[in-house]
Amino acid sequence: MTAPAGLAPTPTPATPGVTPLLRHTAVPRWLWLAPALALLPALVPFAHLIGRVLGSGSRIGEVVLSAETGRLVANTGLLVILVITSTAIIGIGAAWLTEATDLPARPIWRVVVALPLVMPSYVIALALLAATGSRGYLSDLTGLNIPSLTGLPGAWLTLTIATYPYVYLAAGAALRRLDPAHEEAARGLGAGPARTFRTIVLPQLRPAVGAGLLVVALYTLSDFGAVSLVRFDSFSRVVYAQYAGRLDRTPAAVLAVLLVLLALVVVWAEWRTRGHAAYHGRPVRRTPRLAALGTRGRVIGIATLGALATVSLTLPIGVLLAWAGRATEAGRDIPWQGMQGSLTAAALAAAVAAVLALPTAVLLTRHSSAATRWVERTAYAVFALPHVTVGLAMVFFAARYLGGLYQSLAVLIAVYAAVFFAQALGPVRAAVLQVSPSIEEASRSLGAGPVRTMLRVTAPMVRRGLFTGALLVFLTTMKELPATLLLRPTGFETLAVDVWSAADSLLYSRAAIPAILLLLVAALPTYLLTRRER
């Protein structure tokens, strides 16, 4: 997996026996072209957006100091706090049950608990809305009047389901790397299981869990689809409403910049609370002893994970299938146009991002310097930007400077590739680091130029990294909603847009079919990524 949104990747240590290229080797100028082409479609419009906001004069104060903005900050902050709290509890608890105990069928539970990561937040919101309310599926099935999950409760539950796998995966990976000697020493000194977990295990999980919670917080800040469907006024929803519903779009621009500042505050807060303690230890050479749960503990553990799977998987998928059945009975057609649009846009964005990631990875690894490190940080910073802000910035920039390219597929693909470029760069950079520079030097000594060496020697050796990066971009682009709504050409449909448009109009049966198609299409790259990770 790549580094989470907003996080710089962990530096990879040099491979033993591999001599890096000399630092005084001249950097080919054409290598700088790749990161420029990849990132400028997001950076230049964002700079233009900031300039527009700064040029609005007194309007900045009017928007920032208004009571409505204060309410938005309170709403969004409360939602972030609730979501990170619930995801921390669920993620750490599920990771402990599946990695550190003798719970039966742990390999199966690991897959089941992580599966909600496939579902976009707006699909989960659609399923919960279709299941609840006086006309919901659960009300029809039980005969009870189940209240609709809208507002803050709906946004909290939806985003908790959508994001807890980030904490679960991070905590699970950290648990597998822990040295069991620390826990054994604590037990030998008389500490019970609960105290050992609280004082020994949790502190060692802190960096991984903090990274996962940072992703959760940034995801919650930037989410647009779920909060829009459940009618909860967070920043992203109001930014889009201000843009779409008013002729004067200055308030939308000001709020978009404020949203980015909130994201920066979240990143700063995570950095400040990270601490300076050292968490490394010697490599684990033996399997840690699993905690024995006993009969009662196993029943409680299975019941807990079963309830989690029911709420996060069985209920959403079951409701979608039920509403899709109603749509089929009503003669609804399969949205082939949306399917074609999603596949086309995702494939093009994945190809562009992967192609540009290769020379950028060569630049970062073979010509490391302060400047190249800033290129990498910038790529992850762009990935952390709320997508509604990037889309809005490109709308303002393209409408003023790009003329006929405004609302074209080329602009949409360029923004996709820029925003998700870090996802492609991570695996490709890791793969290039494992290629001995002496092989490339040998190619050049035989007369091949830098470009030919990269294409004929480096690219085949890092093809797995290229494939993984392209799959990540493809999967994320398939689910992207706010940038698509703002930048798509007239008449261009995707499955994400089909789901959002129908669900926003309360046409749940019409939204169910594209939602299921989206999950089916996303399942294949997710399976390939999981298999590649193993």
C-alpha positions as CSV (number, residue, x, y, z in Angstrom):
1,M,0.0,0.0,0.0
2,T,1.1,3.6,-0.6
3,A,1.5,6.2,2.0
4,P,-1.8,7.7,3.3
5,A,-3.1,11.0,2.2
6,G,-1.2,13.9,3.7
7,L,1.8,11.8,4.9
8,A,5.3,11.8,3.6
9,P,6.4,8.2,2.9
10,T,8.9,6.6,5.2
11,P,12.4,6.8,3.7
12,T,13.5,3.4,2.4
13,P,16.9,2.3,3.6
14,A,19.6,1.6,1.1
15,T,19.7,-1.9,-0.2
16,P,22.8,-3.8,1.0
17,G,25.3,-4.2,-1.8
18,V,23.8,-1.4,-3.9
19,T,26.0,1.6,-4.5
20,P,23.9,4.8,-5.2
21,L,24.7,7.0,-8.1
22,L,27.2,9.7,-7.4
23,R,25.5,12.9,-6.1
24,H,27.4,15.0,-8.6
25,T,25.8,13.2,-11.5
26,A,24.1,15.9,-13.6
27,V,20.3,15.8,-13.4
28,P,18.7,15.5,-16.9
29,R,16.4,18.5,-17.3
30,W,13.7,16.4,-18.9
31,L,13.3,14.5,-15.6
32,W,11.9,17.6,-14.0
33,L,9.2,17.8,-16.7
34,A,7.3,14.7,-15.4
35,P,6.5,16.0,-11.9
36,A,5.7,19.4,-13.4
37,L,3.2,17.9,-15.8
38,A,1.7,15.8,-13.0
39,L,1.3,18.4,-10.3
40,L,0.9,21.7,-12.0
41,P,-2.8,21.0,-13.0
42,A,-3.6,21.1,-9.3
43,L,-1.0,23.6,-8.1
44,V,-1.6,26.4,-10.6
45,P,-5.4,26.5,-10.2
46,F,-5.0,26.4,-6.5
47,A,-2.6,29.3,-6.5
48,H,-5.1,31.2,-8.8
49,L,-7.8,30.4,-6.2
50,I,-5.8,31.9,-3.4
51,G,-5.1,34.9,-5.5
52,R,-8.7,35.4,-6.2
53,V,-9.6,35.1,-2.5
54,L,-6.9,37.6,-1.5
55,G,-8.1,40.0,-4.2
56,S,-11.7,39.9,-2.8
57,G,-10.8,42.5,-0.2
58,S,-13.4,43.0,2.5
59,R,-15.4,40.1,1.3
60,I,-12.9,37.8,3.1
61,G,-13.8,39.2,6.5
62,E,-17.5,39.1,5.8
63,V,-17.4,35.4,4.9
64,V,-14.8,34.3,7.6
65,L,-16.5,36.2,10.5
66,S,-20.1,35.3,9.6
67,A,-22.2,33.2,11.9
68,E,-22.7,30.6,9.1
69,T,-19.0,30.0,8.8
70,G,-18.7,29.6,12.6
71,R,-21.5,27.0,12.4
72,L,-19.7,25.2,9.6
73,V,-16.4,25.0,11.6
74,A,-18.3,23.7,14.6
75,N,-20.2,21.1,12.6
76,T,-17.1,19.9,10.7
77,G,-14.9,19.8,13.8
78,L,-17.5,17.8,15.8
79,L,-17.9,15.3,12.9
80,V,-14.1,14.8,12.7
81,I,-13.8,14.3,16.5
82,L,-16.7,11.8,16.5
83,V,-15.4,9.8,13.5
84,I,-11.8,9.6,14.6
85,T,-12.9,8.5,18.1
86,S,-15.2,5.7,16.8
87,T,-12.7,4.5,14.2
88,A,-9.9,4.4,16.7
89,I,-12.0,2.1,19.0
90,I,-13.2,-0.1,16.2
91,G,-9.9,-0.3,14.3
92,I,-7.7,-1.1,17.3
93,G,-10.2,-3.5,18.7
94,A,-10.7,-5.4,15.5
95,A,-6.9,-5.5,14.8
96,W,-6.3,-6.9,18.3
97,L,-9.0,-9.6,17.8
98,T,-7.7,-10.7,14.4
99,E,-4.0,-10.4,15.0
100,A,-3.2,-11.0,18.7
101,T,-5.8,-13.5,19.9
102,D,-6.7,-17.1,19.2
103,L,-10.1,-16.2,17.7
104,P,-11.3,-18.9,15.3
105,A,-11.2,-18.2,11.5
106,R,-8.9,-15.1,11.9
107,P,-7.8,-15.1,8.2
108,I,-11.4,-14.9,7.1
109,W,-12.2,-12.1,9.6
110,R,-9.2,-10.1,8.4
111,V,-10.7,-10.0,4.9
112,V,-14.3,-9.3,6.1
113,V,-13.3,-6.5,8.4
114,A,-11.2,-4.7,5.7
115,L,-13.8,-5.1,2.9
116,P,-15.7,-1.8,3.6
117,L,-12.7,0.0,2.2
118,V,-14.0,-0.9,-1.2
119,M,-17.2,1.0,-0.8
120,P,-17.3,4.8,-1.4
121,S,-18.8,6.8,1.4
122,Y,-21.7,7.9,-0.8
123,V,-22.7,4.3,-1.6
124,I,-22.7,3.5,2.2
125,A,-24.9,6.6,2.8
126,L,-27.2,5.6,0.0
127,A,-27.6,2.1,1.5
128,L,-28.3,3.5,5.0
129,L,-30.8,6.0,3.7
130,A,-32.6,3.4,1.6
131,A,-32.7,1.1,4.7
132,T,-34.1,3.6,7.2
133,G,-37.0,6.0,7.2
134,S,-40.7,5.4,6.9
135,R,-40.4,4.1,3.3
136,G,-37.1,2.3,4.0
137,Y,-36.3,-1.3,3.4
138,L,-36.0,-2.1,7.1
139,S,-39.3,-0.4,7.9
140,D,-41.0,-2.5,5.1
141,L,-39.4,-5.7,6.4
142,T,-40.1,-5.2,10.1
143,G,-43.2,-3.1,10.1
144,L,-41.6,-0.6,12.4
145,N,-41.1,3.1,11.7
146,I,-37.4,3.3,11.8
147,P,-36.1,6.9,11.7
148,S,-34.1,8.0,8.8
149,L,-30.3,8.3,9.3
150,T,-29.8,11.9,8.3
151,G,-27.9,14.8,9.7
152,L,-25.0,14.3,12.1
153,P,-25.9,10.7,13.1
154,G,-26.1,9.6,9.4
155,A,-22.8,11.4,8.6
156,W,-21.0,9.9,11.6
157,L,-22.1,6.3,11.0
158,T,-21.5,6.5,7.3
159,L,-18.0,7.9,7.6
160,T,-17.1,5.6,10.5
161,I,-18.0,2.6,8.3
162,A,-16.1,4.0,5.3
163,T,-12.9,4.9,7.2
164,Y,-12.3,2.5,10.1
165,P,-10.4,0.1,7.8
166,Y,-7.6,2.7,7.5
167,V,-7.0,2.4,11.3
168,Y,-7.6,-1.3,11.3
169,L,-5.0,-2.0,8.6
170,A,-2.5,0.3,10.2
171,A,-2.9,-1.2,13.7
172,G,-2.9,-4.7,12.3
173,A,0.3,-4.2,10.5
174,A,1.9,-2.7,13.6
175,L,0.7,-5.6,15.8
176,R,2.4,-8.1,13.5
177,R,5.7,-6.2,13.8
178,L,5.7,-6.0,17.6
179,D,8.4,-7.8,19.6
180,P,6.6,-10.3,21.9
181,A,9.5,-10.0,24.4
182,H,8.1,-6.7,25.8
183,E,4.7,-8.2,26.6
184,E,6.3,-11.3,28.1
185,A,8.5,-9.1,30.3
186,A,5.5,-7.1,31.5
187,R,3.5,-10.3,32.3
188,G,6.6,-11.7,34.1
189,L,6.6,-8.6,36.3
190,G,3.0,-9.2,37.3
191,A,1.0,-7.0,34.9
192,G,-2.3,-8.4,33.8
193,P,-3.5,-8.6,30.1
194,A,-5.4,-5.3,30.3
195,R,-2.5,-3.4,31.9
196,T,0.0,-5.0,29.4
197,F,-2.1,-3.9,26.5
198,R,-2.6,-0.4,27.9
199,T,1.0,0.3,28.9
200,I,3.0,-1.8,26.5
201,V,1.1,-2.5,23.3
202,L,-0.9,0.8,22.8
203,P,2.2,3.1,23.1
204,Q,3.9,1.0,20.4
205,L,0.8,1.2,18.1
206,R,0.8,5.0,18.5
207,P,2.7,6.0,15.3
208,A,0.7,3.6,13.1
209,V,-2.7,4.4,14.6
210,G,-1.9,8.1,14.4
211,A,-1.1,7.8,10.7
212,G,-4.4,6.0,10.2
213,L,-6.4,8.5,12.2
214,L,-4.8,11.3,10.1
215,V,-6.1,9.7,7.0
216,V,-9.5,9.4,8.6
217,A,-9.6,13.0,9.7
218,L,-8.6,14.2,6.2
219,Y,-11.1,11.9,4.6
220,T,-13.8,13.2,6.8
221,L,-12.9,16.9,6.2
222,S,-12.9,16.4,2.4
223,D,-15.9,14.0,2.1
224,F,-18.6,15.4,-0.1
225,G,-20.9,12.6,-1.3
226,A,-22.0,11.2,2.1
227,V,-22.6,14.5,3.9
228,S,-24.6,15.8,0.9
229,L,-26.8,12.7,0.8
230,V,-27.5,12.8,4.5
231,R,-28.1,16.5,4.4
232,F,-25.4,17.5,6.9
233,D,-23.8,20.9,6.5
234,S,-20.1,20.4,6.5
235,F,-17.6,22.5,4.7
236,S,-17.4,20.4,1.5
237,R,-21.1,20.3,1.0
238,V,-21.6,24.1,1.6
239,V,-18.7,24.9,-0.7
240,Y,-20.3,23.0,-3.6
241,A,-23.8,24.5,-2.8
242,Q,-22.3,28.1,-2.7
243,Y,-20.7,27.4,-6.1
244,A,-23.7,25.8,-7.8
245,G,-26.4,27.9,-6.3
246,R,-25.1,31.5,-6.6
247,L,-23.9,33.9,-9.3
248,D,-21.4,35.4,-6.8
249,R,-18.9,32.6,-6.2
250,T,-16.5,34.5,-4.0
251,P,-18.0,32.9,-0.8
252,A,-17.4,29.5,-2.3
253,A,-13.7,30.4,-3.0
254,V,-13.2,31.7,0.5
255,L,-14.8,28.7,2.1
256,A,-12.7,26.4,-0.1
257,V,-9.5,28.0,1.1
258,L,-10.7,27.8,4.7
259,L,-11.3,24.1,4.2
260,V,-7.7,23.6,3.1
261,L,-6.5,25.6,6.2
262,L,-8.6,23.2,8.4
263,A,-6.8,20.2,6.7
264,L,-3.4,21.8,7.5
265,V,-4.5,22.3,11.1
266,V,-5.3,18.6,11.3
267,V,-1.9,17.6,9.8
268,W,-0.2,20.0,12.3
269,A,-2.1,18.6,15.2
270,E,-1.1,15.1,14.3
271,W,2.5,16.2,14.0
272,R,2.4,17.9,17.4
273,T,0.9,14.9,19.2
274,R,3.2,12.4,17.5
275,G,6.0,12.9,20.1
276,H,9.7,12.2,19.8
277,A,9.9,8.8,21.4
278,A,11.7,6.0,19.6
279,Y,9.5,3.1,18.7
280,H,12.0,0.9,16.9
281,G,13.2,-2.4,18.2
282,R,15.1,-5.5,17.1
283,P,13.5,-7.6,14.3
284,V,10.9,-10.1,15.4
285,R,12.3,-13.6,14.7
286,R,9.6,-15.6,16.4
287,T,5.8,-15.7,16.4
288,P,4.3,-14.0,19.4
289,R,2.1,-15.9,21.7
290,L,-1.6,-15.3,21.0
291,A,-3.9,-14.2,23.8
292,A,-6.2,-17.0,24.9
293,L,-9.7,-15.7,24.9
294,G,-11.5,-18.7,26.4
295,T,-15.0,-19.8,25.4
296,R,-16.8,-16.7,26.6
297,G,-14.2,-14.4,25.1
298,R,-14.4,-16.1,21.7
299,V,-18.2,-15.8,21.7
300,I,-18.0,-12.1,22.5
301,G,-15.2,-11.6,19.9
302,I,-17.1,-13.4,17.1
303,A,-20.3,-11.5,18.1
304,T,-18.5,-8.2,18.0
305,L,-16.9,-8.8,14.6
306,G,-20.2,-10.3,13.3
307,A,-22.1,-7.2,14.3
308,L,-19.4,-5.0,12.7
309,A,-19.7,-7.0,9.5
310,T,-23.5,-6.9,9.5
311,V,-23.6,-3.1,9.8
312,S,-20.7,-2.4,7.4
313,L,-21.2,-5.1,4.8
314,T,-24.3,-7.2,5.0
315,L,-26.8,-4.4,5.6
316,P,-25.5,-2.0,2.8
317,I,-25.1,-4.8,0.2
318,G,-28.3,-6.4,1.1
319,V,-30.3,-3.2,0.9
320,L,-28.6,-2.3,-2.5
321,L,-29.5,-5.7,-3.9
322,A,-33.1,-5.4,-2.7
323,W,-33.5,-1.9,-4.2
324,A,-31.8,-3.1,-7.4
325,G,-34.4,-5.9,-7.6
326,R,-37.2,-3.3,-7.4
327,A,-35.5,-1.4,-10.2
328,T,-35.2,-4.5,-12.4
329,E,-38.9,-5.2,-11.8
330,A,-39.7,-1.6,-12.9
331,G,-37.7,-2.1,-16.1
332,R,-34.7,0.2,-15.2
333,D,-31.9,0.0,-17.7
334,I,-28.3,-0.7,-16.8
335,P,-26.4,2.6,-16.9
336,W,-23.9,1.6,-19.7
337,Q,-23.0,5.2,-20.3
338,G,-22.0,5.7,-16.7
339,M,-20.0,2.5,-16.8
340,Q,-18.2,3.5,-20.0
341,G,-17.4,7.0,-18.6
342,S,-16.1,5.5,-15.3
343,L,-13.9,3.0,-17.0
344,T,-12.6,5.5,-19.6
345,A,-11.7,8.2,-17.1
346,A,-10.2,5.8,-14.6
347,A,-8.1,4.0,-17.2
348,L,-6.8,7.3,-18.7
349,A,-6.0,8.8,-15.3
350,A,-4.2,5.6,-14.2
351,A,-2.1,5.5,-17.4
352,V,-1.1,9.2,-17.2
353,A,-0.2,8.9,-13.5
354,A,1.8,5.8,-14.0
355,V,3.7,7.1,-17.0
356,L,4.7,10.3,-15.2
357,A,5.5,8.4,-12.0
358,L,8.4,6.5,-13.6
359,P,10.6,9.4,-14.5
360,T,9.7,11.2,-11.3
361,A,10.7,8.1,-9.2
362,V,14.0,8.0,-11.1
363,L,14.5,11.7,-10.3
364,L,13.7,11.1,-6.6
365,T,15.9,8.1,-6.1
366,R,18.9,8.6,-8.5
367,H,19.2,12.4,-8.0
368,S,18.2,12.9,-4.4
369,S,18.5,16.5,-3.2
370,A,16.5,19.0,-1.2
371,A,14.7,20.0,-4.4
372,T,13.6,16.5,-5.2
373,R,12.5,15.9,-1.7
374,W,10.2,18.9,-2.0
375,V,8.8,17.4,-5.2
376,E,7.8,14.3,-3.2
377,R,6.3,16.3,-0.3
378,T,4.4,18.4,-2.8
379,A,2.9,15.2,-4.4
380,Y,1.6,14.0,-1.1
381,A,0.4,17.5,-0.1
382,V,-1.7,17.7,-3.3
383,F,-3.1,14.2,-2.5
384,A,-4.2,15.6,0.9
385,L,-6.0,18.6,-0.6
386,P,-9.8,18.3,-0.4
387,H,-11.0,17.3,-3.8
388,V,-13.9,19.8,-3.9
389,T,-11.3,22.6,-3.4
390,V,-9.1,21.3,-6.2
391,G,-12.1,21.0,-8.5
392,L,-13.4,24.4,-7.7
393,A,-9.9,25.9,-8.2
394,M,-9.7,24.3,-11.7
395,V,-13.2,25.6,-12.6
396,F,-12.2,29.2,-11.8
397,F,-8.8,28.8,-13.6
398,A,-10.1,26.9,-16.7
399,A,-13.0,29.3,-17.2
400,R,-10.7,32.3,-17.3
401,Y,-7.5,31.0,-19.0
402,L,-8.2,27.7,-20.8
403,G,-10.9,28.7,-23.2
404,G,-12.2,25.7,-25.2
405,L,-10.6,23.2,-22.8
406,Y,-13.0,24.3,-20.0
407,Q,-15.2,21.3,-19.1
408,S,-13.2,19.0,-21.4
409,L,-12.2,15.4,-20.7
410,A,-8.5,16.4,-20.9
411,V,-8.9,18.8,-18.0
412,L,-10.7,16.2,-16.0
413,I,-8.1,13.6,-16.6
414,A,-5.3,16.1,-15.8
415,V,-6.9,16.8,-12.4
416,Y,-7.4,13.2,-11.6
417,A,-3.8,12.4,-12.4
418,A,-2.5,15.3,-10.3
419,V,-4.6,14.6,-7.3
420,F,-3.9,10.8,-7.2
421,F,-0.3,11.1,-8.5
422,A,1.1,10.2,-5.1
423,Q,-0.7,6.9,-5.2
424,A,1.2,5.9,-8.3
425,L,4.5,7.5,-7.2
426,G,4.7,5.5,-3.9
427,P,4.9,2.0,-5.4
428,V,7.0,3.0,-8.4
429,R,9.5,4.8,-6.2
430,A,9.8,1.8,-3.9
431,A,10.4,-0.5,-6.9
432,V,13.0,1.8,-8.4
433,L,14.9,1.8,-5.1
434,Q,15.3,-2.0,-5.4
435,V,16.9,-1.7,-8.9
436,S,20.7,-1.5,-8.7
437,P,22.0,1.7,-10.2
438,S,24.9,-0.3,-11.6
439,I,22.5,-1.9,-14.1
440,E,21.5,1.5,-15.4
441,E,25.1,2.6,-15.5
442,A,26.0,-0.5,-17.5
443,S,23.3,0.3,-20.1
444,R,24.6,3.9,-20.5
445,S,28.2,2.6,-20.9
446,L,27.0,0.5,-23.8
447,G,25.7,3.6,-25.6
448,A,22.1,3.8,-24.5
449,G,20.9,7.3,-23.5
450,P,19.1,8.1,-20.3
451,V,15.6,7.9,-21.9
452,R,16.3,4.6,-23.6
453,T,17.8,3.2,-20.4
454,M,14.7,4.2,-18.4
455,L,12.4,2.7,-21.0
456,R,14.3,-0.5,-21.9
457,V,16.0,-1.3,-18.6
458,T,14.4,0.4,-15.6
459,A,10.7,0.2,-16.7
460,P,10.6,-3.6,-17.2
461,M,12.3,-4.1,-13.8
462,V,9.7,-2.0,-12.0
463,R,6.7,-3.2,-13.9
464,R,5.1,-4.6,-10.7
465,G,5.3,-1.2,-9.0
466,L,3.9,0.5,-12.1
467,F,1.0,-2.0,-12.1
468,T,0.3,-1.5,-8.4
469,G,0.4,2.3,-8.8
470,A,-1.9,2.3,-11.8
471,L,-4.3,0.0,-10.0
472,L,-4.5,2.4,-7.0
473,V,-5.2,5.4,-9.2
474,F,-7.8,3.4,-11.2
475,L,-9.6,2.3,-8.1
476,T,-9.6,5.8,-6.5
477,T,-10.7,7.5,-9.7
478,M,-13.6,5.2,-10.1
479,K,-15.0,6.4,-6.8
480,E,-14.2,10.1,-7.2
481,L,-17.2,12.4,-7.0
482,P,-16.7,16.1,-6.2
483,A,-14.1,16.8,-8.8
484,T,-16.1,14.8,-11.4
485,L,-19.3,16.9,-10.6
486,L,-17.4,20.1,-11.0
487,L,-15.2,19.3,-14.1
488,R,-17.0,16.7,-16.2
489,P,-17.8,17.6,-19.8
490,T,-21.5,18.2,-20.6
491,G,-23.2,14.8,-21.0
492,F,-20.3,12.8,-19.6
493,E,-21.6,10.4,-17.0
494,T,-19.8,8.1,-14.5
495,L,-21.2,5.5,-12.1
496,A,-20.4,7.8,-9.2
497,V,-22.4,10.7,-10.7
498,D,-25.3,8.3,-11.5
499,V,-25.4,7.2,-7.9
500,W,-25.2,10.7,-6.4
501,S,-27.8,12.2,-8.8
502,A,-30.4,9.5,-8.2
503,A,-29.8,9.3,-4.5
504,D,-29.9,13.1,-4.1
505,S,-33.4,12.9,-5.7
506,L,-34.4,10.1,-3.3
507,L,-34.7,7.7,-6.3
508,Y,-33.0,4.8,-4.4
509,S,-34.0,2.0,-6.8
510,R,-32.5,4.0,-9.7
511,A,-29.3,4.6,-7.6
512,A,-28.9,1.0,-6.5
513,I,-27.9,-0.4,-9.9
514,P,-25.0,1.9,-10.6
515,A,-23.9,1.5,-7.0
516,I,-23.7,-2.3,-7.3
517,L,-21.9,-1.9,-10.6
518,L,-19.4,0.4,-9.0
519,L,-18.7,-2.1,-6.2
520,L,-18.3,-4.9,-8.7
521,V,-15.9,-2.9,-10.9
522,A,-13.9,-1.8,-7.8
523,A,-13.7,-5.4,-6.5
524,L,-11.4,-6.6,-9.2
525,P,-8.6,-4.0,-8.6
526,T,-9.0,-4.4,-4.9
527,Y,-8.6,-8.2,-5.2
528,L,-5.5,-7.7,-7.4
529,L,-4.0,-5.2,-4.9
530,T,-4.7,-7.5,-2.0
531,R,-3.1,-10.4,-3.8
532,R,-0.1,-8.2,-4.8
533,E,0.3,-7.1,-1.2
534,R,0.4,-10.8,0.0
